[in-house]
């Protein structure tokens, strides 16, 4: 049951293109988890406006890398 729902979720997210990560559910969940952590940290830095320009550049770069990873 869980495997079928997981495959349906991957298909809906567009991740079921036959990549190696689709065969390993743990790899997909790790990618999602790391993405959420990095996006959360980056958005916090950007939206809090209490950090220097150098730190904000890092945050924008990190968010760009995550978005690029999921669009590729």
Biopython code that builds the backbone (N, CA, C, O; Angstrom):
import numpy as np
from Bio.PDB.StructureBuilder import StructureBuilder

atoms = [
    (1, "UNK", "N", (0.817, -1.192, 0.000)),
    (1, "UNK", "CA", (0.000, 0.000, 0.000)),
    (1, "UNK", "C", (0.860, 1.256, 0.000)),
    (1, "UNK", "O", (0.624, 2.169, -0.791)),
    (2, "UNK", "N", (1.863, 1.309, 0.887)),
    (2, "UNK", "CA", (2.728, 2.487, 0.957)),
    (2, "UNK", "C", (3.537, 2.623, -0.322)),
    (2, "UNK", "O", (3.718, 3.735, -0.819)),
    (3, "UNK", "N", (4.020, 1.533, -0.856)),
    (3, "UNK", "CA", (4.797, 1.584, -2.089)),
    (3, "UNK", "C", (3.990, 2.128, -3.246)),
    (3, "UNK", "O", (4.506, 2.901, -4.054)),
    (4, "UNK", "N", (2.737, 1.740, -3.339)),
    (4, "UNK", "CA", (1.878, 2.226, -4.418)),
    (4, "UNK", "C", (1.612, 3.711, -4.252)),
    (4, "UNK", "O", (1.654, 4.461, -5.227)),
    (5, "UNK", "N", (1.338, 4.144, -3.023)),
    (5, "UNK", "CA", (1.111, 5.567, -2.780)),
    (5, "UNK", "C", (2.374, 6.384, -3.034)),
    (5, "UNK", "O", (2.294, 7.504, -3.539)),
    (6, "UNK", "N", (3.530, 5.840, -2.694)),
    (6, "UNK", "CA", (4.787, 6.532, -2.931)),
    (6, "UNK", "C", (5.037, 6.707, -4.425)),
    (6, "UNK", "O", (5.454, 7.778, -4.865)),
    (7, "UNK", "N", (4.784, 5.659, -5.203)),
    (7, "UNK", "CA", (4.958, 5.764, -6.653)),
    (7, "UNK", "C", (3.978, 6.768, -7.245)),
    (7, "UNK", "O", (4.332, 7.495, -8.173)),
    (8, "UNK", "N", (2.765, 6.821, -6.736)),
    (8, "UNK", "CA", (1.790, 7.802, -7.203)),
    (8, "UNK", "C", (2.251, 9.215, -6.878)),
    (8, "UNK", "O", (2.125, 10.115, -7.708)),
    (9, "UNK", "N", (2.784, 9.415, -5.680)),
    (9, "UNK", "CA", (3.312, 10.723, -5.300)),
    (9, "UNK", "C", (4.457, 11.137, -6.215)),
    (9, "UNK", "O", (4.512, 12.285, -6.656)),
    (10, "UNK", "N", (5.363, 10.222, -6.505)),
    (10, "UNK", "CA", (6.477, 10.526, -7.400)),
    (10, "UNK", "C", (5.983, 10.884, -8.800)),
    (10, "UNK", "O", (6.514, 11.792, -9.438)),
    (11, "UNK", "N", (4.978, 10.174, -9.266)),
    (11, "UNK", "CA", (4.431, 10.470, -10.590)),
    (11, "UNK", "C", (3.784, 11.847, -10.608)),
    (11, "UNK", "O", (3.935, 12.587, -11.580)),
    (12, "UNK", "N", (3.066, 12.199, -9.546)),
    (12, "UNK", "CA", (2.428, 13.511, -9.481)),
    (12, "UNK", "C", (3.455, 14.634, -9.399)),
    (12, "UNK", "O", (3.237, 15.713, -9.950)),
    (13, "UNK", "N", (4.572, 14.391, -8.717)),
    (13, "UNK", "CA", (5.621, 15.396, -8.602)),
    (13, "UNK", "C", (6.507, 15.456, -9.839)),
    (13, "UNK", "O", (7.349, 16.346, -9.957)),
    (14, "UNK", "N", (6.327, 14.530, -10.749)),
    (14, "UNK", "CA", (7.136, 14.506, -11.955)),
    (14, "UNK", "C", (8.500, 13.888, -11.743)),
    (14, "UNK", "O", (9.403, 14.107, -12.550)),
    (15, "UNK", "N", (8.675, 13.127, -10.686)),
    (15, "UNK", "CA", (9.966, 12.523, -10.379)),
    (15, "UNK", "C", (10.067, 11.088, -10.861)),
    (15, "UNK", "O", (11.107, 10.457, -10.675)),
    (16, "UNK", "N", (9.041, 10.563, -11.461)),
    (16, "UNK", "CA", (9.044, 9.165, -11.865)),
    (16, "UNK", "C", (9.507, 9.012, -13.310)),
    (16, "UNK", "O", (8.903, 8.281, -14.095)),
    (17, "UNK", "N", (10.577, 9.705, -13.645)),
    (17, "UNK", "CA", (11.096, 9.641, -15.007)),
    (17, "UNK", "C", (12.034, 8.476, -15.243)),
    (17, "UNK", "O", (12.607, 8.370, -16.327)),
    (18, "UNK", "N", (12.206, 7.622, -14.293)),
    (18, "UNK", "CA", (13.061, 6.464, -14.462)),
    (18, "UNK", "C", (14.452, 6.664, -13.900)),
    (18, "UNK", "O", (15.347, 5.871, -14.193)),
    (19, "UNK", "N", (14.661, 7.692, -13.107)),
    (19, "UNK", "CA", (15.975, 7.942, -12.525)),
    (19, "UNK", "C", (16.297, 6.951, -11.427)),
    (19, "UNK", "O", (15.415, 6.249, -10.932)),
    (20, "UNK", "N", (17.553, 6.897, -11.051)),
    (20, "UNK", "CA", (17.991, 5.955, -10.027)),
    (20, "UNK", "C", (17.398, 6.288, -8.667)),
    (20, "UNK", "O", (17.150, 5.392, -7.861)),
    (21, "UNK", "N", (17.169, 7.573, -8.406)),
    (21, "UNK", "CA", (16.642, 7.970, -7.104)),
    (21, "UNK", "C", (15.215, 7.485, -6.909)),
    (21, "UNK", "O", (14.789, 7.276, -5.773)),
    (22, "UNK", "N", (14.470, 7.304, -7.985)),
    (22, "UNK", "CA", (13.092, 6.845, -7.868)),
    (22, "UNK", "C", (13.043, 5.411, -7.357)),
    (22, "UNK", "O", (12.097, 5.027, -6.668)),
    (23, "UNK", "N", (14.050, 4.627, -7.688)),
    (23, "UNK", "CA", (14.089, 3.241, -7.236)),
    (23, "UNK", "C", (14.376, 3.141, -5.747)),
    (23, "UNK", "O", (14.093, 2.114, -5.129)),
    (24, "UNK", "N", (14.938, 4.202, -5.159)),
    (24, "UNK", "CA", (15.305, 4.195, -3.749)),
    (24, "UNK", "C", (14.504, 5.281, -3.023)),
    (24, "UNK", "O", (14.877, 6.452, -3.075)),
    (25, "UNK", "N", (13.418, 4.915, -2.352)),
    (25, "UNK", "CA", (12.590, 5.921, -1.683)),
    (25, "UNK", "C", (13.348, 6.729, -0.636)),
    (25, "UNK", "O", (13.041, 7.902, -0.424)),
    (26, "UNK", "N", (14.330, 6.123, 0.018)),
    (26, "UNK", "CA", (15.094, 6.850, 1.027)),
    (26, "UNK", "C", (15.866, 8.005, 0.400)),
    (26, "UNK", "O", (15.995, 9.064, 1.014)),
    (27, "UNK", "N", (16.378, 7.817, -0.803)),
    (27, "UNK", "CA", (17.111, 8.885, -1.487)),
    (27, "UNK", "C", (16.199, 10.051, -1.818)),
    (27, "UNK", "O", (16.598, 11.210, -1.705)),
    (28, "UNK", "N", (14.978, 9.749, -2.223)),
    (28, "UNK", "CA", (14.026, 10.817, -2.538)),
    (28, "UNK", "C", (13.656, 11.580, -1.276)),
    (28, "UNK", "O", (13.612, 12.810, -1.287)),
    (29, "UNK", "N", (13.391, 10.865, -0.192)),
    (29, "UNK", "CA", (13.012, 11.534, 1.049)),
    (29, "UNK", "C", (14.161, 12.354, 1.614)),
    (29, "UNK", "O", (13.933, 13.414, 2.196)),
    (30, "UNK", "N", (15.394, 11.879, 1.452)),
    (30, "UNK", "CA", (16.555, 12.651, 1.900)),
    (30, "UNK", "C", (16.693, 13.930, 1.086)),
    (30, "UNK", "O", (16.971, 14.992, 1.642)),
    (31, "UNK", "N", (16.500, 13.838, -0.229)),
    (31, "UNK", "CA", (16.582, 15.025, -1.075)),
    (31, "UNK", "C", (15.513, 16.041, -0.690)),
    (31, "UNK", "O", (15.780, 17.241, -0.637)),
    (32, "UNK", "N", (14.309, 15.560, -0.423)),
    (32, "UNK", "CA", (13.224, 16.456, -0.005)),
    (32, "UNK", "C", (13.541, 17.073, 1.351)),
    (32, "UNK", "O", (13.359, 18.276, 1.537)),
    (33, "UNK", "N", (14.005, 16.279, 2.287)),
    (33, "UNK", "CA", (14.319, 16.793, 3.623)),
    (33, "UNK", "C", (15.435, 17.825, 3.616)),
    (33, "UNK", "O", (15.318, 18.875, 4.249)),
    (34, "UNK", "N", (16.518, 17.533, 2.904)),
    (34, "UNK", "CA", (17.617, 18.489, 2.822)),
    (34, "UNK", "C", (17.169, 19.761, 2.124)),
    (34, "UNK", "O", (17.558, 20.858, 2.523)),
    (35, "UNK", "N", (16.358, 19.625, 1.089)),
    (35, "UNK", "CA", (15.854, 20.808, 0.392)),
    (35, "UNK", "C", (15.023, 21.685, 1.319)),
    (35, "UNK", "O", (15.147, 22.910, 1.293)),
    (36, "UNK", "N", (14.188, 21.073, 2.127)),
    (36, "UNK", "CA", (13.345, 21.846, 3.055)),
    (36, "UNK", "C", (14.200, 22.572, 4.079)),
    (36, "UNK", "O", (13.936, 23.731, 4.398)),
    (37, "UNK", "N", (15.219, 21.904, 4.594)),
    (37, "UNK", "CA", (16.092, 22.536, 5.597)),
    (37, "UNK", "C", (16.840, 23.718, 4.992)),
    (37, "UNK", "O", (16.880, 24.796, 5.585)),
    (38, "UNK", "N", (17.433, 23.523, 3.812)),
    (38, "UNK", "CA", (18.202, 24.600, 3.182)),
    (38, "UNK", "C", (17.285, 25.748, 2.769)),
    (38, "UNK", "O", (17.634, 26.913, 2.959)),
    (39, "UNK", "N", (16.123, 25.437, 2.210)),
    (39, "UNK", "CA", (15.176, 26.493, 1.838)),
    (39, "UNK", "C", (14.696, 27.256, 3.067)),
    (39, "UNK", "O", (14.567, 28.479, 3.027)),
    (40, "UNK", "N", (14.435, 26.548, 4.146)),
    (40, "UNK", "CA", (14.002, 27.215, 5.378)),
    (40, "UNK", "C", (15.059, 28.162, 5.910)),
    (40, "UNK", "O", (14.752, 29.290, 6.295)),
    (41, "UNK", "N", (16.318, 27.701, 5.934)),
    (41, "UNK", "CA", (17.408, 28.555, 6.415)),
    (41, "UNK", "C", (17.594, 29.757, 5.506)),
    (41, "UNK", "O", (17.757, 30.881, 5.981)),
    (42, "UNK", "N", (17.570, 29.526, 4.213)),
    (42, "UNK", "CA", (17.739, 30.630, 3.265)),
    (42, "UNK", "C", (16.627, 31.645, 3.357)),
    (42, "UNK", "O", (16.883, 32.849, 3.361)),
    (43, "UNK", "N", (15.403, 31.181, 3.430)),
    (43, "UNK", "CA", (14.267, 32.109, 3.537)),
    (43, "UNK", "C", (14.295, 32.876, 4.851)),
    (43, "UNK", "O", (13.928, 34.050, 4.887)),
    (44, "UNK", "N", (14.721, 32.237, 5.918)),
    (44, "UNK", "CA", (14.825, 32.926, 7.202)),
    (44, "UNK", "C", (15.844, 34.058, 7.118)),
    (44, "UNK", "O", (15.593, 35.169, 7.586)),
    (45, "UNK", "N", (16.987, 33.767, 6.523)),
    (45, "UNK", "CA", (18.036, 34.787, 6.400)),
    (45, "UNK", "C", (17.558, 35.945, 5.536)),
    (45, "UNK", "O", (17.792, 37.108, 5.864)),
    (46, "UNK", "N", (16.888, 35.627, 4.434)),
    (46, "UNK", "CA", (16.445, 36.676, 3.510)),
    (46, "UNK", "C", (15.333, 37.509, 4.124)),
    (46, "UNK", "O", (15.363, 38.737, 4.045)),
    (47, "UNK", "N", (14.367, 36.863, 4.725)),
    (47, "UNK", "CA", (13.192, 37.585, 5.220)),
    (47, "UNK", "C", (13.424, 38.283, 6.551)),
    (47, "UNK", "O", (12.698, 39.223, 6.875)),
    (48, "UNK", "N", (14.404, 37.859, 7.330)),
    (48, "UNK", "CA", (14.620, 38.489, 8.634)),
    (48, "UNK", "C", (15.323, 39.838, 8.515)),
    (48, "UNK", "O", (15.189, 40.675, 9.408)),
    (49, "UNK", "N", (16.059, 40.064, 7.449)),
    (49, "UNK", "CA", (16.743, 41.331, 7.167)),
    (49, "UNK", "C", (17.665, 41.783, 8.290)),
    (49, "UNK", "O", (17.893, 42.982, 8.451)),
    (50, "UNK", "N", (18.192, 40.860, 9.061)),
    (50, "UNK", "CA", (19.123, 41.217, 10.117)),
    (50, "UNK", "C", (20.534, 40.731, 9.818)),
    (50, "UNK", "O", (21.424, 40.849, 10.660)),
    (51, "UNK", "N", (20.740, 40.187, 8.630)),
    (51, "UNK", "CA", (22.036, 39.648, 8.248)),
    (51, "UNK", "C", (22.686, 40.545, 7.198)),
    (51, "UNK", "O", (22.006, 41.299, 6.501)),
    (52, "UNK", "N", (23.999, 40.454, 7.097)),
    (52, "UNK", "CA", (24.753, 41.295, 6.162)),
    (52, "UNK", "C", (24.481, 40.867, 4.717)),
    (52, "UNK", "O", (23.872, 39.830, 4.453)),
    (53, "UNK", "N", (24.954, 41.705, 3.800)),
    (53, "UNK", "CA", (24.753, 41.413, 2.379)),
    (53, "UNK", "C", (25.452, 40.125, 1.952)),
    (53, "UNK", "O", (24.938, 39.389, 1.109)),
    (54, "UNK", "N", (26.625, 39.850, 2.532)),
    (54, "UNK", "CA", (27.336, 38.619, 2.173)),
    (54, "UNK", "C", (26.543, 37.378, 2.565)),
    (54, "UNK", "O", (26.488, 36.408, 1.809)),
    (55, "UNK", "N", (25.942, 37.408, 3.722)),
    (55, "UNK", "CA", (25.149, 36.261, 4.178)),
    (55, "UNK", "C", (23.885, 36.135, 3.334)),
    (55, "UNK", "O", (23.457, 35.024, 3.020)),
    (56, "UNK", "N", (23.292, 37.258, 2.967)),
    (56, "UNK", "CA", (22.100, 37.192, 2.123)),
    (56, "UNK", "C", (22.436, 36.663, 0.739)),
    (56, "UNK", "O", (21.624, 35.957, 0.141)),
    (57, "UNK", "N", (23.607, 36.985, 0.217)),
    (57, "UNK", "CA", (24.029, 36.423, -1.070)),
    (57, "UNK", "C", (24.132, 34.904, -0.969)),
    (57, "UNK", "O", (23.731, 34.188, -1.886)),
    (58, "UNK", "N", (24.676, 34.414, 0.156)),
    (58, "UNK", "CA", (24.741, 32.971, 0.351)),
    (58, "UNK", "C", (23.340, 32.375, 0.348)),
    (58, "UNK", "O", (23.113, 31.320, -0.244)),
    (59, "UNK", "N", (22.410, 33.043, 1.003)),
    (59, "UNK", "CA", (21.048, 32.511, 1.097)),
    (59, "UNK", "C", (20.389, 32.473, -0.275)),
    (59, "UNK", "O", (19.742, 31.486, -0.627)),
    (60, "UNK", "N", (20.550, 33.546, -1.057)),
    (60, "UNK", "CA", (19.982, 33.543, -2.405)),
    (60, "UNK", "C", (20.630, 32.460, -3.260)),
    (60, "UNK", "O", (19.946, 31.800, -4.042)),
    (61, "UNK", "N", (21.930, 32.272, -3.123)),
    (61, "UNK", "CA", (22.618, 31.227, -3.873)),
    (61, "UNK", "C", (22.155, 29.835, -3.492)),
    (61, "UNK", "O", (21.973, 28.977, -4.356)),
    (62, "UNK", "N", (21.965, 29.607, -2.198)),
    (62, "UNK", "CA", (21.499, 28.296, -1.737)),
    (62, "UNK", "C", (20.100, 27.993, -2.264)),
    (62, "UNK", "O", (19.818, 26.874, -2.691)),
    (63, "UNK", "N", (19.232, 28.994, -2.230)),
    (63, "UNK", "CA", (17.871, 28.790, -2.758)),
    (63, "UNK", "C", (17.929, 28.537, -4.263)),
    (63, "UNK", "O", (17.187, 27.702, -4.781)),
    (64, "UNK", "N", (18.802, 29.250, -4.962)),
    (64, "UNK", "CA", (18.955, 29.023, -6.395)),
    (64, "UNK", "C", (19.436, 27.626, -6.724)),
    (64, "UNK", "O", (18.985, 27.021, -7.697)),
    (65, "UNK", "N", (20.347, 27.112, -5.920)),
    (65, "UNK", "CA", (20.853, 25.749, -6.141)),
    (65, "UNK", "C", (19.734, 24.733, -5.930)),
    (65, "UNK", "O", (19.591, 23.798, -6.718)),
    (66, "UNK", "N", (18.948, 24.906, -4.884)),
    (66, "UNK", "CA", (17.851, 23.963, -4.616)),
    (66, "UNK", "C", (16.804, 24.009, -5.730)),
    (66, "UNK", "O", (16.341, 22.967, -6.193)),
    (67, "UNK", "N", (16.437, 25.203, -6.154)),
    (67, "UNK", "CA", (15.450, 25.321, -7.237)),
    (67, "UNK", "C", (16.005, 24.700, -8.515)),
    (67, "UNK", "O", (15.292, 23.987, -9.221)),
    (68, "UNK", "N", (17.261, 24.965, -8.810)),
    (68, "UNK", "CA", (17.879, 24.372, -9.986)),
    (68, "UNK", "C", (17.941, 22.856, -9.929)),
    (68, "UNK", "O", (17.746, 22.179, -10.939)),
    (69, "UNK", "N", (18.212, 22.327, -8.745)),
    (69, "UNK", "CA", (18.251, 20.868, -8.580)),
    (69, "UNK", "C", (16.897, 20.244, -8.908)),
    (69, "UNK", "O", (16.833, 19.234, -9.608)),
    (70, "UNK", "N", (15.822, 20.837, -8.408)),
    (70, "UNK", "CA", (14.508, 20.249, -8.614)),
    (70, "UNK", "C", (13.961, 20.511, -10.014)),
    (70, "UNK", "O", (13.098, 19.768, -10.483)),
    (71, "UNK", "N", (14.444, 21.549, -10.686)),
    (71, "UNK", "CA", (13.996, 21.795, -12.050)),
    (71, "UNK", "C", (14.736, 20.935, -13.072)),
    (71, "UNK", "O", (14.239, 20.705, -14.175)),
    (72, "UNK", "N", (15.915, 20.465, -12.703)),
    (72, "UNK", "CA", (16.726, 19.664, -13.662)),
    (72, "UNK", "C", (16.174, 18.275, -13.836)),
    (72, "UNK", "O", (16.729, 17.481, -14.596)),
]
sb = StructureBuilder()
sb.init_structure("model")
sb.init_model(0)
sb.init_chain("A")
sb.init_seg("    ")
for serial, (resi, resn, name, xyz) in enumerate(atoms, 1):
    if name == "N":
        sb.init_residue(resn, " ", resi, " ")
    sb.init_atom(name, np.array(xyz, "f"), 0.0, 1.0, " ", f" {name:<3s}", serial, name[0])
structure = sb.get_structure()
